[in-house]
Structure formats: structure tokens, C-alpha cells
Amino acid sequence: MAFKIESSLLDACALAILSRGDTYGYEITQEMKKGTDISESTLYPVLRRLQKDKLCFTYDQPYQGRNRRYYSITPEGLEKLSEYKEMWEDYRNAIESLLYSADDNDIDSDAADERGDDDE
């Protein structure tokens, strides 16, 4: 992916995955990789930050003779995810207006050239 992903967007993505149900770190990483270029070493600090902020909590479950750590979203995490979704809509709309209004200007400019309009 060509765009740098800031920590708040990683938080939002992790919370969105957790909002679908409890899961463990590797699975969260695999889901995140569908839309971002993230490694487990990047994800675990995100999960620790979410825990510290009480947006998720962990519990251990036995799996094939060892414990697997699961992450679960809290009510505060669901609230924060809702805020992130609103912020994302605003951000996406602002970026799209910048990107696509440039396309509209190119089209207008091309049409003027075809008509022989000259600004000078």
C-alpha cells in the first residue's frame, strides 16, 4: 500500500475486527492484512494501547496444549469505534473531494481545449 497508516486508523481497524467477535492476535493480523500492510510486530503495540485505554480486554483459552490470548472489545471500544467511523467518513469525503475535483478540472480543461477556448 502506498499510503502511510497512522495509529488512530490502525486502532479503528483493530476495533472494527474485534466488534465482529472475540479473536486472537494472529487472526486479527490476517484480517488487517486484507486492507493494510501490517505485521504482527506492528499489531501487538496497537492491541496493548487499546487495552491500556480500556477499549478491549484479553483472556486466555487453552488451545492444543497451550494458552491462546483472545481479545474482546469493551462497550467503550464500541463507542470509540463509532467515533472513528464518523471521523473516517469526514476524512474520506475530504480526500475524495480533493482527488476527484482535480479529475473534474482536468475534464473541464480538456473540454475547453477541444472547443478552442483560450484563457489568455
C-alpha positions as CSV (number, residue, x, y, z in Angstrom):
1,M,0.0,0.0,0.0
2,A,1.4,3.4,-0.9
3,F,-0.2,5.4,1.9
4,K,1.2,5.6,5.4
5,I,-1.3,4.4,8.0
6,E,-1.4,6.4,11.2
7,S,-2.0,4.8,14.7
8,S,-5.6,6.0,15.0
9,L,-6.5,4.3,11.7
10,L,-4.9,1.1,13.0
11,D,-6.8,1.4,16.2
12,A,-10.1,1.8,14.3
13,C,-9.4,-1.2,12.1
14,A,-8.5,-3.4,15.0
15,L,-11.7,-2.3,16.9
16,A,-13.7,-3.0,13.8
17,I,-12.4,-6.5,13.7
18,L,-13.0,-7.0,17.4
19,S,-16.5,-5.7,17.0
20,R,-17.3,-8.9,14.9
21,G,-16.4,-11.2,17.8
22,D,-13.5,-12.2,20.1
23,T,-10.4,-13.3,18.4
24,Y,-6.7,-13.7,18.8
25,G,-3.7,-11.7,17.6
26,Y,-2.8,-13.8,14.5
27,E,-6.3,-13.8,13.2
28,I,-6.5,-10.0,13.7
29,T,-3.3,-9.6,11.8
30,Q,-4.6,-11.8,8.9
31,E,-7.8,-9.7,8.8
32,M,-5.8,-6.4,8.9
33,K,-3.6,-7.6,6.0
34,K,-6.6,-7.7,3.7
35,G,-6.6,-3.9,3.7
36,T,-3.2,-2.9,5.1
37,D,0.4,-3.9,5.1
38,I,0.8,-4.8,8.7
39,S,2.9,-7.3,10.6
40,E,2.3,-9.0,14.0
41,S,5.1,-6.9,15.5
42,T,3.2,-3.7,14.5
43,L,-0.2,-5.0,15.6
44,Y,0.7,-6.0,19.2
45,P,1.5,-2.5,20.3
46,V,-1.8,-1.4,18.8
47,L,-3.6,-4.1,20.9
48,R,-1.7,-3.1,24.0
49,R,-2.7,0.5,23.5
50,L,-6.3,-0.5,23.1
51,Q,-6.1,-2.5,26.3
52,K,-4.4,0.4,28.2
53,D,-7.2,2.7,27.0
54,K,-9.8,0.1,28.2
55,L,-11.2,-0.3,24.6
56,C,-10.5,-4.0,24.7
57,F,-9.6,-6.7,27.2
58,T,-7.9,-10.1,27.0
59,Y,-8.5,-13.6,28.3
60,D,-6.7,-16.9,27.8
61,Q,-8.2,-20.1,26.4
62,P,-6.4,-23.4,26.2
63,Y,-5.6,-24.4,22.6
64,Q,-3.6,-27.5,21.6
65,G,-1.9,-27.8,25.0
66,R,-1.1,-24.1,25.5
67,N,-3.0,-20.9,26.2
68,R,-4.1,-18.6,23.4
69,R,-4.7,-15.0,24.2
70,Y,-8.1,-13.7,22.9
71,Y,-9.1,-10.0,22.6
72,S,-12.6,-8.7,23.2
73,I,-14.0,-5.3,22.6
74,T,-15.5,-3.4,25.5
75,P,-18.5,-1.1,25.5
76,E,-16.1,1.9,25.5
77,G,-14.3,0.3,22.5
78,L,-17.7,0.1,20.6
79,E,-18.2,3.8,21.4
80,K,-14.8,4.7,20.2
81,L,-15.3,2.6,17.0
82,S,-18.4,4.6,16.3
83,E,-16.5,7.9,16.7
84,Y,-13.7,6.5,14.4
85,K,-16.3,5.7,11.8
86,E,-17.7,9.2,11.8
87,M,-14.2,10.7,11.6
88,W,-13.4,8.3,8.8
89,E,-16.4,9.4,6.8
90,D,-15.4,13.1,7.1
91,Y,-11.8,12.3,6.3
92,R,-12.7,10.1,3.3
93,N,-15.1,12.7,1.9
94,A,-12.5,15.5,2.2
95,I,-9.8,13.4,0.5
96,E,-12.2,12.3,-2.3
97,S,-13.3,15.9,-2.9
98,L,-9.6,16.8,-3.4
99,L,-8.8,13.8,-5.6
100,Y,-11.9,13.8,-7.7
101,S,-12.4,17.5,-8.1
102,A,-8.9,17.5,-9.7
103,D,-10.3,15.0,-12.2
104,D,-13.3,17.3,-12.9
105,N,-10.9,20.2,-13.5
106,D,-8.9,18.1,-16.0
107,I,-12.1,17.2,-17.8
108,D,-13.2,20.8,-17.9
109,S,-9.8,21.8,-19.1
110,D,-9.8,19.2,-21.9
111,A,-13.3,20.3,-23.0
112,A,-12.1,23.9,-23.2
113,D,-9.1,22.9,-25.3
114,E,-11.4,20.9,-27.7
115,R,-13.7,24.0,-28.0
116,G,-10.7,26.2,-28.7
117,D,-11.4,28.3,-25.6
118,D,-8.3,30.3,-24.5
119,D,-7.9,31.9,-21.2
120,E,-5.3,34.4,-22.5
